[in-house]
């Protein structure tokens, strides 16, 4: 089993005792069964539930919020344990089709790509995190523009460290116009899956100037 979660204090203090809740980190996560004997997944999930309940009792944890992972479908192993609420769907691009540009992209997106090409927007890849300062600059512009709460924001140091922890498993794709970084997206990948994790852009370079990034 693998289960990553964040423990947070909650504003309840009874007789000097602090209480807490748990939440999964940013993005899809939740408990995942790594290995299990055939036919015993339900038994393992039930054992995990009992062990985690004991942990919560010992550490004054009174509530839990889980964002399950659509890609690994780990919610299926715990549907009899957790109350599940579908908050939407994960969209994806199928790169195995004959012409994914025409088949998987909307007409609006295709128009944005053509507009970027017409205006000589360049694409740059960073596989090592050497340009993380540029990405974080764009990210901060986006965060401030959307009034993003501090607890959802990533520091430059954390983003830089992620390239060490996930070496060979993530990269940044930038759009550049006349030498300026105008947009960037951070991707993580493993096996046959490529996950679009974070994106940021500079609103100065907008569609009104016929500069597009997809």
C-alpha positions as CSV (number, residue, x, y, z in Angstrom):
1,X,0.0,0.0,0.0
2,X,1.0,3.6,-0.6
3,X,-0.9,6.6,0.8
4,X,0.4,10.2,1.0
5,X,-1.6,12.7,2.9
6,X,-1.2,16.1,4.7
7,X,-2.2,16.4,8.3
8,X,-3.7,19.9,9.2
9,X,-4.8,21.3,12.6
10,X,-8.4,22.3,12.8
11,X,-9.8,25.1,15.1
12,X,-11.2,22.7,17.7
13,X,-9.6,22.5,21.1
14,X,-11.4,20.4,23.8
15,X,-9.8,20.4,27.2
16,X,-6.4,21.4,25.7
17,X,-6.5,18.5,23.1
18,X,-5.8,19.5,19.5
19,X,-7.7,17.8,16.6
20,X,-6.7,17.4,13.0
21,X,-8.0,16.5,9.5
22,X,-6.2,15.0,6.5
23,X,-6.2,15.8,2.9
24,X,-4.4,14.4,-0.1
25,X,-1.7,16.6,-1.7
26,X,-2.4,18.8,-4.7
27,X,-3.7,16.8,-7.7
28,X,-5.0,13.2,-7.9
29,X,-3.7,10.9,-5.3
30,X,-5.2,8.7,-2.6
31,X,-4.4,5.2,-1.2
32,X,-3.0,2.9,-3.9
33,X,-2.5,-0.9,-3.8
34,X,1.0,-1.5,-5.1
35,X,1.0,-5.3,-4.9
36,X,-1.6,-7.8,-3.8
37,X,-2.3,-11.5,-4.2
38,X,-4.9,-12.4,-6.7
39,X,-8.4,-12.2,-5.4
40,X,-7.5,-10.4,-2.1
41,X,-7.7,-6.7,-3.0
42,X,-10.9,-6.2,-1.1
43,X,-9.4,-7.9,2.0
44,X,-6.3,-5.7,1.7
45,X,-8.4,-2.6,1.4
46,X,-10.4,-3.5,4.5
47,X,-7.2,-4.2,6.5
48,X,-5.8,-0.8,5.4
49,X,-9.0,0.9,6.4
50,X,-8.9,-0.7,9.9
51,X,-5.2,0.3,10.3
52,X,-5.7,3.8,9.2
53,X,-8.7,4.2,11.5
54,X,-6.5,3.2,14.4
55,X,-3.9,5.7,13.3
56,X,-6.5,8.4,13.2
57,X,-7.8,7.5,16.7
58,X,-4.2,7.7,18.1
59,X,-3.5,11.1,16.5
60,X,-6.8,12.9,17.0
61,X,-7.7,13.0,13.3
62,X,-11.4,13.5,12.9
63,X,-11.9,13.9,9.2
64,X,-10.3,12.9,5.9
65,X,-10.6,14.2,2.3
66,X,-9.2,12.1,-0.6
67,X,-8.8,13.1,-4.2
68,X,-8.6,9.7,-6.0
69,X,-6.5,9.2,-9.1
70,X,-8.4,8.8,-12.4
71,X,-5.4,7.3,-14.2
72,X,-4.7,4.4,-11.8
73,X,-8.4,4.0,-10.9
74,X,-7.6,3.4,-7.2
75,X,-11.1,4.5,-6.2
76,X,-12.4,1.2,-7.4
77,X,-10.6,-0.6,-4.6
78,X,-12.2,1.6,-2.0
79,X,-15.7,2.2,-3.2
80,X,-17.1,0.2,-0.3
81,X,-15.1,2.1,2.2
82,X,-15.3,5.8,1.2
83,X,-18.3,7.9,0.2
84,X,-17.4,8.8,-3.4
85,X,-18.5,12.0,-5.1
86,X,-17.7,12.5,-8.8
87,X,-16.5,16.1,-9.1
88,X,-15.9,15.9,-12.9
89,X,-13.9,14.0,-15.5
90,X,-10.3,14.0,-16.6
91,X,-9.8,15.0,-20.2
92,X,-7.0,13.6,-22.3
93,X,-5.5,13.5,-25.8
94,X,-5.1,10.2,-27.5
95,X,-1.8,10.2,-29.3
96,X,-2.4,6.8,-30.9
97,X,-4.9,8.0,-33.5
98,X,-3.8,8.6,-37.1
99,X,-4.1,12.4,-36.9
100,X,-4.4,13.6,-33.3
101,X,-4.2,17.3,-34.4
102,X,-7.5,17.0,-36.4
103,X,-9.1,14.2,-34.3
104,X,-8.3,15.2,-30.7
105,X,-8.0,19.1,-30.9
106,X,-11.0,21.3,-31.2
107,X,-11.3,23.8,-34.0
108,X,-10.6,26.6,-31.6
109,X,-7.4,24.9,-30.4
110,X,-6.3,24.2,-33.9
111,X,-6.8,27.9,-34.7
112,X,-4.6,28.9,-31.7
113,X,-1.8,26.6,-32.8
114,X,-1.9,28.0,-36.4
115,X,-2.0,31.5,-35.0
116,X,1.1,30.8,-32.9
117,X,3.0,29.4,-35.9
118,X,2.0,32.3,-38.0
119,X,3.4,34.7,-35.4
120,X,6.7,32.8,-35.1
121,X,6.0,31.6,-31.5
122,X,8.9,29.2,-30.6
123,X,8.7,26.1,-28.5
124,X,11.4,25.4,-25.9
125,X,11.8,22.3,-23.7
126,X,13.5,22.2,-20.3
127,X,14.2,18.6,-19.0
128,X,16.4,19.6,-16.0
129,X,14.7,22.6,-14.4
130,X,17.4,25.1,-15.4
131,X,14.7,27.6,-16.3
132,X,12.5,27.1,-13.2
133,X,12.9,30.8,-12.4
134,X,11.1,31.8,-15.6
135,X,8.4,29.2,-15.0
136,X,7.9,30.5,-11.4
137,X,7.7,34.1,-12.6
138,X,4.9,33.2,-15.0
139,X,3.2,31.1,-12.3
140,X,3.2,34.0,-9.9
141,X,1.7,36.3,-12.5
142,X,-1.1,33.7,-12.9
143,X,-1.5,33.2,-9.2
144,X,-1.9,36.9,-8.4
145,X,-4.2,37.5,-11.3
146,X,-6.5,34.7,-10.1
147,X,-6.2,35.6,-6.4
148,X,-4.9,32.1,-5.7
149,X,-4.8,31.2,-1.9
150,X,-1.3,30.8,-0.5
151,X,-1.9,27.1,0.5
152,X,-2.3,26.3,-3.2
153,X,0.8,28.1,-4.4
154,X,4.1,26.4,-5.2
155,X,7.4,28.0,-4.2
156,X,10.3,28.3,-6.6
157,X,12.4,26.1,-4.3
158,X,9.8,23.3,-4.2
159,X,9.5,23.3,-8.0
160,X,13.2,23.2,-8.4
161,X,13.5,20.4,-5.9
162,X,10.9,18.4,-7.8
163,X,13.3,18.1,-10.7
164,X,15.7,16.3,-8.4
165,X,13.1,14.1,-6.8
166,X,11.4,13.3,-10.2
167,X,14.6,13.2,-12.3
168,X,13.8,12.0,-15.8
169,X,10.0,12.1,-15.1
170,X,9.0,15.6,-15.8
171,X,9.8,18.6,-18.0
172,X,8.6,22.1,-18.9
173,X,7.3,23.2,-22.3
174,X,7.6,26.9,-23.0
175,X,6.2,29.2,-25.7
176,X,8.6,32.1,-26.5
177,X,7.9,35.2,-28.5
178,X,10.8,37.4,-29.6
179,X,12.9,35.8,-27.0
180,X,10.4,36.3,-24.2
181,X,9.0,33.4,-22.2
182,X,5.2,34.0,-22.5
183,X,3.8,30.7,-21.4
184,X,4.9,27.4,-19.8
185,X,3.4,24.1,-18.8
186,X,4.9,21.5,-16.4
187,X,4.4,17.9,-17.3
188,X,5.0,14.7,-15.4
189,X,5.2,11.3,-17.2
190,X,5.5,7.6,-16.4
191,X,5.1,4.6,-18.7
192,X,2.5,5.4,-21.4
193,X,1.0,8.4,-19.5
194,X,1.9,12.1,-19.7
195,X,0.2,14.3,-17.1
196,X,-0.4,18.0,-17.6
197,X,0.3,19.3,-14.1
198,X,0.8,23.0,-13.9
199,X,0.6,25.9,-16.4
200,X,1.2,29.6,-16.4
201,X,1.2,32.5,-18.9
202,X,1.8,36.2,-19.2
203,X,-1.5,38.0,-20.0
204,X,0.5,40.8,-21.8
205,X,0.8,38.4,-24.7
206,X,-2.9,37.7,-25.4
207,X,-5.0,36.6,-28.3
208,X,-5.8,40.3,-29.0
209,X,-2.2,40.5,-30.3
210,X,-2.7,37.2,-32.3
211,X,-0.1,35.4,-30.1
212,X,-1.5,32.1,-28.9
213,X,-0.3,29.2,-26.8
214,X,-2.0,25.9,-26.5
